[in-house]
Amino acid sequence: MIDLYRRLGASGPRDRDAIERALNDPRTAPEVRRIAAFVIGDPDRRAVHDAAWATVSVVARLRTLMMIELTPMWTEAGVSDFANAATDPRRTRECMPVKATPPAR
């Protein structure tokens, strides 16, 4: 799955300003603009894409929390759209665990 929001420079489906700017910016790659306009421009397609995007984002967060991305199998796969490697600080911050309440004794 292509992370259209990431390719458009948006943080996700709610970042409407960044999405609109990127769709109207001639510097955005034409192929990305074409695909994004096709998917995001249609409410039904966007609903399906956003549901899948949310699921894959959760999986990416879990991969990071379990440090699966450090395994040779994962690094050799060459997956980049939903990668949360330490080399991508914006994505790493998104995947940091929330502060949890310590268990009761």
LINNOR-V918806 format. One line per field, one symbol per residue. psi: psi as a letter, one per 40 degrees, with the letter a starting at -180 (. if undefined). Layout:
BEGIN
psi: ???
END
This chain:
BEGIN
psi: hhgddddeeieadegddddddddeheehhdddddddddddehdddddddddddddddddddddddefdeeiddddedfhddfifieegddddddehiihihiii.
END
